[in-house]
């Protein structure tokens, strides 16, 4: 017999762990941007040349504030940012 509280508890369980989207901002030298650092670490660890090129472009777009980055299952997810003028 399954109780209603058990099914309610299972329904709210997150299926996919992740972070919120982060947009790069200019920070003082004593503040660490962990998203940028983690992206650079991904570039260093990339085994495939095509993957490395993609990650380098992603780092460049992140630093230029053209994309916001979130992390899903340990991998970066980019969202293009468009300024509305």
Contact map, one row per residue, 1 for C-alpha under 8 A:
1110000000000000000000000000000000000000000000000000000000000000000000000000000000000
1111011000000000000000000000000000000000000000000000000000000000000000000000000000000
1111111000000000000000000000000000000000000000000000000000000000000000000000000000000
0111111100000000000000000000000000000000000000000000000000000000000000000000000000000
0011111110000000000000000000000000000000000000000000000000000000000000000000000000000
0111111111000000000000000000000000000000000000000000000000000000000000000000000000000
0111111111100000000000000000000000000000000000000000000000000000000000000000000000000
0001111111110000000000000000000000000000000000000000000000000000000000000000000000000
0000111111111000000000000000000000000000000000000000000000000000000000000000000000000
0000011111111000000000000000000000000000000000000000000000000000000000000000000000000
0000001111111000000000000000000000000000000000000000000000000000000000000000000000000
0000000111111100000000000000000000000000000000000000000000000000000000000000000000000
0000000011111110000000000000000000000000000000000000000000000000000000000000000000000
0000000000011111100000000000000000000000000000000000000000000000000000000000000000000
0000000000001111100000000000000000000000000000000000000000000000000000000000000000000
0000000000000111110000000000000000000000000000000000000000000000000000011000000000000
0000000000000111111000000000000000000000000000000000000000000000000000011000000000000
0000000000000001111100000000000000000000000000000000000000000000000001111100000000000
0000000000000000111110000000000000000000000000000000000000000000000001110000000000000
0000000000000000011111000000000000000000000000000000000000000000000001100000000000000
0000000000000000001111100000000000000000000000000000000000000000000111100000001000000
0000000000000000000111110000000000100000000000000000000000000000000111000000000000000
0000000000000000000011111000000000000000000000000000000000000100101110000000000000000
0000000000000000000001111100000010010000000000000000000000000111100100000000000000000
0000000000000000000000111110000000000000000000000000000000000010100000000000000000000
0000000000000000000000011111000000000000000000000000000000000000000000000000000000000
0000000000000000000000001111111110000000000000000000000000000000000000000000000000000
0000000000000000000000000111111000000000000000000000000000000000000000000000000000000
0000000000000000000000000011111100000000000000000000000000000000000000000000000000000
0000000000000000000000000011111100000000000000000000000000000000000000000000000000000
0000000000000000000000000011111110000000000000000000000000000000000000000000000000000
0000000000000000000000000010111111001000000000000000000000000000000000000000000000000
0000000000000000000000010010001111111000000000000000000000000000000000000000000000000
0000000000000000000000000000000111111100000000000000000000000000000000000000000000000
0000000000000000000001000000000011111110000000000000000000000000000010000000000000000
0000000000000000000000010000000011111111000000000000000000100110000000000000000000000
0000000000000000000000000000000111111111100000000000000000000000000000000000000000000
0000000000000000000000000000000001111111110000000000000000000000000000000000000000000
0000000000000000000000000000000000111111111000000000001000100000000000000001000000000
0000000000000000000000000000000000011111111100000000000100100000000000000000000000000
0000000000000000000000000000000000001111111110000000000000000000000000000000000000000
0000000000000000000000000000000000000111111111000000001000000000000000000000000000000
0000000000000000000000000000000000000011111111000001001100000000000000000000000000000
0000000000000000000000000000000000000001111111000001000000000000000000000000000000000
0000000000000000000000000000000000000000111111100000000000000000000000000000000000000
0000000000000000000000000000000000000000011111111011000000000000000000000000000000000
0000000000000000000000000000000000000000000011111011000000000000000000000000000000000
0000000000000000000000000000000000000000000001111111000000000000000000000000000000000
0000000000000000000000000000000000000000000001111111100000000000000000000000000000000
0000000000000000000000000000000000000000000000011111110000000000000000000000000000000
0000000000000000000000000000000000000000000001111111111000000000000000000000000000000
0000000000000000000000000000000000000000001101111111111100000000000000000000000000000
0000000000000000000000000000000000000000000000001111111110000000000000000000000000000
0000000000000000000000000000000000000000000000000111111111000000000000000000000000000
0000000000000000000000000000000000000010011000000011111111100000000000000000000000000
0000000000000000000000000000000000000001001000000001111111110000000000000000000000000
0000000000000000000000000000000000000000000000000000111111111000000000000000000000000
0000000000000000000000000000000000000000000000000000011111111100001000000000010000000
0000000000000000000000000000000000010011000000000000001111111110000000000000000000000
0000000000000000000000000000000000000000000000000000000111111111000000000000000000000
0000000000000000000000000000000000000000000000000000000011111111111000000000000000000
0000000000000000000000110000000000010000000000000000000001111111111110000000000000000
0000000000000000000000011000000000010000000000000000000000111111110000000000000000000
0000000000000000000000010000000000000000000000000000000000011111111000000000000000000
0000000000000000000000111000000000000000000000000000000000001111111100000000000010000
0000000000000000000000000000000000000000000000000000000000001111111100000000000111000
0000000000000000000000100000000000000000000000000000000001001101111110000000011110000
0000000000000000000011110000000000000000000000000000000000000100111111000000011110000
0000000000000000000011100000000000100000000000000000000000000100001111100001111000000
0000000000000000011111000000000000000000000000000000000000000000000111110001110000000
0000000000000000011110000000000000000000000000000000000000000000000011111111100000000
0000000000000001111000000000000000000000000000000000000000000000000001111111100000000
0000000000000001110000000000000000000000000000000000000000000000000000111110000000000
0000000000000000010000000000000000000000000000000000000000000000000000111111000000000
0000000000000000000000000000000000000000000000000000000000000000000000111111100000000
0000000000000000000000000000000000000010000000000000000000000000000011110111110000000
0000000000000000000000000000000000000000000000000000000000000000000011110011111000000
0000000000000000000000000000000000000000000000000000000001000000001111000001111100000
0000000000000000000010000000000000000000000000000000000000000000001110000000111110000
0000000000000000000000000000000000000000000000000000000000000000011100000000011111000
0000000000000000000000000000000000000000000000000000000000000000111100000000001111100
0000000000000000000000000000000000000000000000000000000000000000010000000000000111110
0000000000000000000000000000000000000000000000000000000000000000000000000000000011111
0000000000000000000000000000000000000000000000000000000000000000000000000000000001111
0000000000000000000000000000000000000000000000000000000000000000000000000000000000111
